[in-house]
Amino acid sequence: MATSEQTFPRRGYADGPFGQVHYQVMGTGAPLVMFHQAPMTSGQFDMVYPLLAERGVMAIGIDMPGFGGSDPTPDTPTVADYAAVAPAVLDALGIGKAAMLGHHTGALAATEAAILFPDRFDKLIVNGALLVSEKDREDFLSGLHVWEKNFTAREHAGHMAELFDIRHRFADGTVELDRISDYVVQALVGRGQFWWGHHAAYMYDQGPRLPLVTQPGLFLTNSGDMINSHSHEAHKLRPDFAFVELDGGGVDIVDQQSEAWSDAVAAFVLGKE
């Protein structure tokens, strides 16, 4: 039975274009759909569901296809495939329109959702733009992509230890070890291929898509993010978008600066920026 002081988001499933879509929701205010980075799940937003709810936002985290509890696409997914599941969740919740947010790979999916479904999304928060050049794409395909495609289970959980060490380095002592362990679990729990998320991101060209967004937008970034410069370049393409830059942090900014992040997000969603 629900209590007046809900501690965790409620979980649910919607019937989407590729099967079931898992989502989490908390709060009763202005609805905000959130897409996570790859390879993670809607659990990326665990620390901010209650903070957003306290600020008057209904926070809706979606596991994109193949991640977490959501069914995968039948073939290698694209960013447009990730975007395609968002309306089904709104329908399941009886919501006509919502704001849309995405982080890193999720930011690309959020951009595409705003373009594909302008009647369902009235604001867009791009938390970590990614403007991929041909050189970036080539470097990805010969580097990270090869490592991800060859990533496989090893004895004594060696693969999990490798992921843990990578995320621990990214966090640089700013995230508790149990939360980093959770990052590893999120990365491995999905039903899709481990490499699908970043592949979709690097095959997407956000630059020419941003001018097609008709909704009010916000570029949200942090100075310690490895792709921070991309948000500055994206703002040149859309100088009409609001721009907020948090100081420091890294790829785990949602956990590292949960209060400041939630303040920035809620202010834009509620029109208080």
Residue pairs with C-beta under 8 A, 6 or more apart in sequence:
2 10
6 26
6 50
6 53
7 50
8 26
8 49
9 24
9 25
9 26
9 49
9 59
9 61
10 24
10 25
10 26
11 22
11 23
11 24
12 22
12 23
12 24
12 25
12 92
12 93
13 20
13 21
13 22
13 23
13 69
13 92
14 20
14 21
14 23
14 85
14 88
14 89
14 91
14 92
15 21
15 88
15 92
16 65
16 70
16 71
16 84
16 85
16 88
16 89
17 84
17 85
17 88
18 65
18 70
18 71
18 72
18 73
18 74
18 81
18 84
18 85
19 70
19 71
19 72
20 69
20 70
20 71
21 62
21 63
21 65
21 70
21 71
21 85
21 88
21 89
22 42
22 62
22 63
22 68
22 69
22 70
23 42
23 60
23 61
23 62
23 63
23 89
23 92
24 42
24 43
24 45
24 49
24 60
24 61
25 58
25 59
25 60
25 61
25 93
26 49
26 50
26 52
26 53
26 58
26 59
27 49
27 52
27 53
27 56
27 57
27 58
27 59
28 53
28 58
29 53
29 55
29 56
29 57
29 58
29 270
30 56
30 57
30 58
30 98
30 99
30 269
30 270
31 57
31 58
31 60
31 90
31 93
31 95
31 97
31 98
31 99
32 52
32 57
32 58
32 59
32 60
32 98
32 99
32 100
32 101
32 265
32 269
33 60
33 62
33 86
33 89
33 90
33 98
33 99
33 100
33 101
33 110
33 113
33 121
34 42
34 45
34 59
34 60
34 61
34 62
34 101
34 102
34 103
34 106
35 62
35 64
35 82
35 86
35 100
35 101
35 102
35 103
35 105
35 106
35 107
35 109
35 110
35 113
36 42
36 43
36 44
36 45
36 61
36 62
36 63
36 64
36 67
36 102
36 103
36 105
36 106
37 44
37 103
37 104
37 105
37 106
37 128
37 197
37 251
38 64
38 67
38 104
38 105
38 106
38 196
38 197
38 198
38 200
38 201
39 67
39 186
39 187
39 190
39 194
39 197
39 198
40 67
40 183
40 186
40 187
41 63
41 67
41 68
41 69
41 186
41 189
41 190
42 61
42 62
42 63
42 68
43 61
43 68
43 182
43 186
44 61
44 103
44 186
44 254
45 59
45 61
45 254
46 182
47 254
47 255
47 258
48 59
48 254
48 258
48 261
48 262
48 265
49 59
49 61
51 258
51 259
51 262
52 59
52 262
52 265
52 266
53 59
55 262
55 263
55 266
55 270
56 266
56 270
57 265
57 266
57 269
57 270
60 89
60 93
60 98
62 70
62 85
62 86
62 89
63 69
63 70
63 190
64 70
64 82
64 85
64 105
64 106
64 109
64 197
65 71
65 72
65 73
65 77
65 81
65 82
65 85
65 192
66 72
66 73
66 77
66 190
66 191
66 192
66 193
66 196
66 197
67 190
67 192
67 197
68 186
68 189
68 190
70 85
70 190
70 191
71 191
72 190
72 191
72 192
72 193
72 196
73 81
73 192
76 193
76 196
76 199
76 200
77 192
77 196
77 200
78 200
78 203
78 204
79 105
79 108
79 109
79 112
79 200
79 201
79 203
79 204
80 112
80 116
81 200
82 105
82 106
82 108
82 109
82 112
82 200
83 109
83 110
83 112
83 113
83 116
83 117
84 116
86 100
86 113
86 117
86 120
86 121
87 117
87 120
90 96
90 97
90 98
90 120
96 120
97 119
97 120
97 121
97 122
98 120
98 121
98 122
99 121
99 122
99 123
99 124
99 125
99 268
99 269
100 110
100 113
100 114
100 121
100 123
100 124
100 125
101 107
101 110
101 124
101 125
101 127
101 265
102 108
102 109
102 110
102 111
102 125
102 126
102 127
103 127
103 128
103 254
104 127
104 128
104 130
104 201
104 227
104 251
105 130
105 197
105 198
105 200
105 201
106 127
107 126
107 127
107 128
107 129
107 130
108 130
108 200
108 201
108 204
108 206
110 124
110 125
110 126
111 124
111 126
111 206
111 209
111 210
111 213
112 204
112 209
113 120
113 121
114 121
114 124
114 213
114 214
114 215
114 217
115 209
115 212
115 213
118 214
118 215
121 215
122 215
122 216
123 215
123 216
123 217
123 218
123 268
123 269
124 213
124 215
124 216
124 217
124 218
125 217
125 218
125 220
125 265
125 268
125 269
126 217
126 218
126 219
126 220
126 231
126 234
126 241
127 220
127 221
127 253
128 220
128 221
128 225
128 227
128 230
128 231
129 206
129 210
129 219
129 221
129 227
129 230
129 231
129 233
129 234
130 201
130 204
130 206
130 227
130 230
131 206
131 207
131 230
131 233
131 234
132 140
132 201
132 202
132 204
132 205
132 206
136 202
137 202
137 203
140 198
140 202
141 202
144 198
145 195
145 198
145 199
145 202
148 194
148 195
148 198
148 199
149 195
151 159
151 194
151 195
152 159
153 159
160 184
160 188
163 183
163 184
163 187
163 188
164 180
164 181
164 184
167 175
167 180
167 183
167 184
167 252
168 177
168 180
170 250
170 251
170 252
171 180
171 250
171 252
171 256
172 250
174 249
174 250
174 252
174 256
175 252
175 255
175 256
179 255
183 252
187 194
188 194
206 234
207 234
207 237
210 234
210 237
210 238
211 237
211 238
213 238
216 241
216 242
217 238
217 240
217 241
217 242
218 241
218 242
218 243
218 244
218 264
218 268
218 273
219 231
219 234
219 235
219 238
219 241
219 242
219 243
219 244
220 231
220 244
220 246
220 261
220 264
220 265
221 228
221 231
221 232
221 243
221 244
221 245
221 246
222 228
222 245
222 246
222 247
222 248
222 249
222 250
222 253
222 257
223 245
223 246
223 247
223 248
223 249
224 248
224 249
224 250
224 253
225 231
225 249
225 250
225 251
225 253
226 250
226 251
228 245
231 243
231 245
235 241
235 243
242 268
242 273
244 264
244 268
244 273
246 253
246 257
246 260
246 261
246 264
248 256
248 257
249 256
249 257
250 256
253 261
254 261
264 273
266 272
267 273
